[in-house]
Amino acid sequence: MRIDASTCEAYFDALPEDRRAALTHVRRMVLRAFPRVTEELRNGLPTYLLDGTAFCAVGNQKSFMALYIMHHDLLDAFNKDLKAYDHGRSCIRFRRLEPETIELFDRIIKYTGSRFPDSRLNGRSKAELRTR
């Protein structure tokens, strides 16, 4: 479900209450873990940047919410944990925030935010990655 918003605040304000609460909780986790993070609306999603580089985003879809990790190769460290979740290469889908999900997201956010400079994807364009 695409939300027509021009700012992150407008995006969160447009969400249904239950989804706003869940995605705002994830947002606060990012802001607490990285106080210097900046937040922008990119590709229609609230996106979080460190030193000008996007490292994660959150989004509301029709039948789920998602945490997106831009340097998805860093999620390899969580392969065992992610087996219990519906996930893609760079996203973790969820319908509600359970305590286990909150704990996992906290670890993922802290790890990927601190390790993205080490990612093999860092600084490479999509075109460069396709040719390798």
Backbone as numpy.savetxt, mean C-alpha at the origin, in Angstrom:
# Nx Ny Nz CAx CAy CAz Cx Cy Cz
-14.09 -0.14 -7.35 -14.93 1.03 -7.35 -14.04 2.27 -7.35
-14.02 2.97 -8.45 -13.20 4.16 -8.58 -13.86 5.32 -7.83
-13.05 6.02 -7.08 -13.54 7.18 -6.34 -13.02 8.42 -7.05
-13.93 9.29 -7.41 -13.55 10.52 -8.10 -13.17 11.56 -7.04
-11.88 11.70 -6.80 -11.39 12.63 -5.79 -10.14 13.32 -6.33
-9.91 14.52 -5.86 -8.72 15.26 -6.30 -7.66 15.33 -5.22
-8.01 14.92 -4.00 -7.04 14.90 -2.91 -7.23 13.61 -2.11
-6.23 13.30 -1.32 -6.33 12.11 -0.46 -7.45 12.29 0.56
-7.58 13.48 1.11 -8.65 13.73 2.08 -10.02 13.48 1.45
-10.20 13.96 0.24 -11.47 13.75 -0.46 -11.69 12.27 -0.74
-10.63 11.54 -1.05 -10.73 10.10 -1.29 -11.26 9.40 -0.04
-10.63 9.65 1.10 -11.05 9.00 2.34 -12.46 9.43 2.74
-12.79 10.71 2.55 -14.13 11.20 2.89 -15.21 10.54 2.05
-14.89 10.12 0.83 -15.88 9.53 -0.07 -16.14 8.04 0.21
-15.34 7.44 1.06 -15.49 6.01 1.36 -16.68 5.74 2.28
-17.30 4.57 2.16 -18.30 4.16 3.15 -17.62 4.06 4.52
-18.35 4.29 5.57 -17.78 4.40 6.92 -16.89 3.21 7.31
-17.34 1.98 7.06 -16.54 0.83 7.48 -15.21 0.76 6.72
-15.24 1.07 5.45 -14.01 1.05 4.66 -13.13 2.26 4.99
-13.75 3.39 5.27 -12.97 4.56 5.68 -12.19 4.24 6.96
-12.83 3.60 7.91 -12.17 3.26 9.17 -10.98 2.33 8.93
-11.17 1.31 8.09 -10.10 0.35 7.83 -8.94 1.00 7.09
-9.23 1.73 6.01 -8.15 2.32 5.23 -7.48 3.48 5.96
-8.23 4.19 6.79 -7.63 5.24 7.61 -6.68 4.63 8.64
-7.03 3.47 9.15 -6.14 2.78 10.09 -4.81 2.43 9.41
-4.88 1.90 8.19 -3.64 1.58 7.46 -2.87 2.86 7.17
-3.57 3.91 6.80 -2.94 5.22 6.55 -2.17 5.68 7.78
-2.80 5.60 8.95 -2.13 6.01 10.20 -0.91 5.15 10.49
-0.97 3.87 10.14 0.19 2.99 10.34 1.37 3.48 9.52
1.12 3.87 8.28 2.18 4.38 7.41 2.74 5.68 7.98
1.86 6.58 8.37 2.30 7.89 8.88 3.06 7.77 10.20
2.67 6.81 11.03 3.39 6.59 12.30 4.76 5.98 12.04
4.84 5.04 11.12 6.10 4.35 10.85 7.11 5.29 10.19
6.62 6.21 9.36 7.50 7.11 8.62 6.96 8.54 8.68
7.28 9.26 9.74 6.75 10.63 9.90 7.10 11.57 8.74
8.17 11.29 8.01 8.55 12.17 6.90 7.88 11.81 5.58
7.00 10.82 5.58 6.32 10.38 4.37 5.43 11.50 3.83
5.32 11.56 2.52 4.37 12.48 1.91 3.26 11.63 1.28
2.09 12.23 1.21 0.92 11.52 0.71 0.38 12.27 -0.50
0.19 11.54 -1.59 -0.35 12.13 -2.82 -1.39 11.19 -3.40
-2.26 11.75 -4.19 -3.20 10.93 -4.95 -2.54 10.63 -6.29
-2.21 9.37 -6.53 -1.59 8.93 -7.78 -2.41 7.79 -8.36
-2.70 7.89 -9.63 -3.53 6.88 -10.29 -4.83 6.64 -9.52
-5.34 7.68 -8.91 -6.61 7.58 -8.20 -6.53 6.95 -6.81
-5.31 6.69 -6.30 -5.15 6.05 -4.99 -4.26 6.88 -4.07
-4.58 6.93 -2.78 -3.66 7.55 -1.84 -2.34 6.78 -1.86
-1.27 7.48 -2.17 0.05 6.88 -2.35 1.03 7.55 -1.41
1.95 6.76 -0.85 2.88 7.24 0.16 4.30 7.20 -0.39
4.98 8.35 -0.27 6.31 8.52 -0.84 7.33 8.82 0.24
8.49 8.24 0.09 9.64 8.53 0.93 10.74 9.02 0.01
11.28 10.17 0.32 12.34 10.77 -0.50 11.92 10.84 -1.96
10.66 11.15 -2.20 10.15 11.29 -3.56 9.81 10.00 -4.28
10.01 8.86 -3.62 9.74 7.56 -4.24 8.52 6.92 -3.59
7.55 6.54 -4.42 6.36 5.86 -3.91 6.75 4.47 -3.42
6.33 4.14 -2.21 6.63 2.80 -1.70 5.38 2.00 -1.39
4.24 2.67 -1.15 3.00 1.92 -0.96 1.80 2.81 -1.25
0.65 2.17 -1.37 -0.62 2.87 -1.61 -1.73 2.04 -0.99
-2.87 2.66 -0.80 -4.05 1.94 -0.32 -5.18 2.21 -1.30
-6.12 1.28 -1.37 -7.22 1.49 -2.29 -8.47 0.73 -1.93
-9.57 1.26 -2.41 -10.88 0.66 -2.23 -11.34 0.14 -3.58
-11.65 -1.13 -3.64 -12.16 -1.74 -4.86 -13.60 -2.20 -4.59
-14.24 -2.71 -5.60 -15.66 -3.08 -5.47 -15.89 -4.10 -4.36
-15.09 -5.16 -4.31 -15.36 -6.22 -3.33 -14.22 -6.42 -2.32
-13.28 -5.52 -2.29 -12.19 -5.62 -1.32 -11.47 -4.29 -1.19
-10.61 -4.21 -0.20 -9.67 -3.10 -0.03 -8.29 -3.69 -0.26
-7.30 -2.84 -0.49 -5.97 -3.38 -0.77 -4.87 -2.47 -0.28
-3.78 -3.12 0.11 -2.52 -2.44 0.37 -1.62 -2.81 -0.80
-1.11 -1.80 -1.49 -0.24 -2.00 -2.64 1.20 -1.68 -2.25
2.11 -2.55 -2.59 3.53 -2.35 -2.32 4.23 -2.14 -3.66
4.80 -0.97 -3.87 5.38 -0.63 -5.16 6.61 -1.47 -5.50
7.45 -1.72 -4.52 8.65 -2.54 -4.74 8.30 -3.96 -4.30
7.46 -4.59 -5.14 6.83 -5.86 -4.77 7.82 -7.00 -4.55
9.03 -6.88 -5.05 10.01 -7.94 -4.80 10.32 -8.05 -3.31
10.13 -6.96 -2.57 10.38 -7.00 -1.12 9.34 -7.84 -0.38
8.21 -8.10 -1.01 7.20 -8.96 -0.39 7.64 -10.42 -0.31
8.70 -10.78 -1.03 9.22 -12.15 -0.96 9.56 -12.54 0.47
9.95 -11.57 1.28 10.29 -11.84 2.68 9.06 -12.29 3.48
7.87 -12.08 2.91 6.62 -12.40 3.61 5.84 -13.52 2.93
6.49 -14.28 2.06 5.78 -15.33 1.32 5.00 -16.27 2.23
5.62 -16.71 3.31 4.96 -17.65 4.22 3.72 -16.99 4.86
3.87 -15.75 5.30 2.76 -15.04 5.93 1.62 -14.78 4.95
1.95 -14.50 3.71 0.94 -14.13 2.72 0.14 -15.30 2.17
0.56 -16.53 2.47 -0.18 -17.69 1.97 -1.63 -17.69 2.45
-1.89 -17.11 3.59 -3.24 -17.08 4.15 -4.09 -15.93 3.60
-3.51 -15.10 2.71 -4.20 -13.92 2.21 -4.41 -13.99 0.71
-5.45 -13.34 0.26 -5.67 -13.15 -1.17 -4.72 -12.02 -1.58
-3.77 -12.35 -2.44 -2.79 -11.34 -2.83 -2.33 -11.55 -4.26
-1.84 -10.49 -4.83 -1.25 -10.53 -6.16 0.23 -10.25 -6.03
0.84 -9.90 -7.13 2.28 -9.64 -7.11 2.61 -8.45 -6.21
1.77 -7.40 -6.25 2.09 -6.21 -5.48 0.98 -5.77 -4.53
-0.09 -6.52 -4.43 -1.18 -6.09 -3.55 -1.61 -7.20 -2.60
-2.12 -6.75 -1.49 -2.70 -7.66 -0.50 -4.14 -7.21 -0.32
-5.07 -8.08 -0.68 -6.49 -7.76 -0.63 -7.07 -8.17 0.72
-7.99 -7.36 1.21 -8.66 -7.70 2.47 -10.05 -7.11 2.48
-10.93 -7.75 3.24 -12.32 -7.28 3.35 -12.53 -6.50 4.65
-11.78 -6.85 5.68 -11.81 -6.12 6.96 -10.47 -6.30 7.63
-10.17 -5.41 8.54 -8.90 -5.49 9.26 -9.06 -6.33 10.51
-8.42 -7.45 10.51 -8.37 -8.32 11.69 -7.05 -8.02 12.42
-6.94 -8.37 13.70 -5.68 -8.12 14.41 -4.45 -8.73 13.71
-4.61 -9.92 13.14 -3.48 -10.56 12.45 -3.09 -9.78 11.20
-4.09 -9.24 10.52 -3.83 -8.45 9.32 -3.13 -7.14 9.68
-3.57 -6.51 10.75 -2.94 -5.27 11.21 -1.47 -5.53 11.55
-1.21 -6.60 12.26 0.17 -6.93 12.64 1.03 -7.20 11.41
0.49 -7.94 10.45 1.24 -8.23 9.22 1.48 -6.95 8.42
0.46 -6.13 8.25 0.62 -4.88 7.50 1.65 -3.98 8.17
1.65 -3.94 9.49 2.63 -3.13 10.21 4.05 -3.59 9.87
4.27 -4.89 9.88 5.59 -5.43 9.54 5.95 -5.15 8.08
5.00 -5.34 7.19 5.25 -5.11 5.76 5.56 -3.64 5.48
4.76 -2.75 6.05 4.98 -1.32 5.83 6.36 -0.90 6.34
6.71 -1.31 7.54 8.01 -0.93 8.10 9.16 -1.51 7.29
9.03 -2.76 6.88 10.09 -3.42 6.13 10.25 -2.81 4.74
9.15 -2.70 4.00 9.27 -2.20 2.63 9.64 -0.72 2.59
9.16 0.04 3.56 9.51 1.46 3.61 10.96 1.70 3.94
11.55 0.82 4.72 12.96 0.99 5.08 13.90 0.30 4.11
13.39 -0.63 3.31 14.25 -1.42 2.43 14.07 -1.13 0.93
13.17 -0.21 0.56 12.93 -0.02 -0.87 14.18 0.41 -1.65
15.15 1.12 -1.02 16.36 1.41 -1.81 17.11 0.14 -2.23
16.92 -0.95 -1.49 17.58 -2.22 -1.81 16.83 -3.04 -2.85
15.62 -2.62 -3.20 14.79 -3.37 -4.13 15.43 -3.39 -5.52
15.31 -4.52 -6.19 15.82 -4.60 -7.56 14.97 -3.75 -8.49
13.80 -3.33 -8.05 12.90 -2.50 -8.85 13.16 -1.01 -8.68
13.90 -0.63 -7.69 14.10 0.78 -7.36 14.79 1.52 -8.51
14.15 2.58 -8.96 14.73 3.42 -9.99 14.60 2.89 -11.40
13.93 1.80 -11.60 13.78 1.22 -12.94 12.37 1.47 -13.46
12.29 1.77 -14.72 10.98 1.99 -15.34 10.34 0.65 -15.66
9.05 0.67 -15.89 8.35 -0.56 -16.27 8.92 -1.14 -17.55
9.29 -0.27 -18.49 9.87 -0.75 -19.77 11.20 -1.46 -19.53
12.02 -0.92 -18.65 13.30 -1.57 -18.34 13.09 -2.95 -17.72
12.11 -3.04 -16.84 11.87 -4.30 -16.15 11.33 -5.37 -17.10
10.58 -4.96 -18.11 10.04 -5.93 -19.07 11.12 -6.52 -19.96
12.20 -5.81 -20.19 13.24 -6.29 -21.11 14.25 -7.19 -20.42
14.16 -7.34 -19.14 15.15 -8.16 -18.41 14.67 -9.57 -18.22
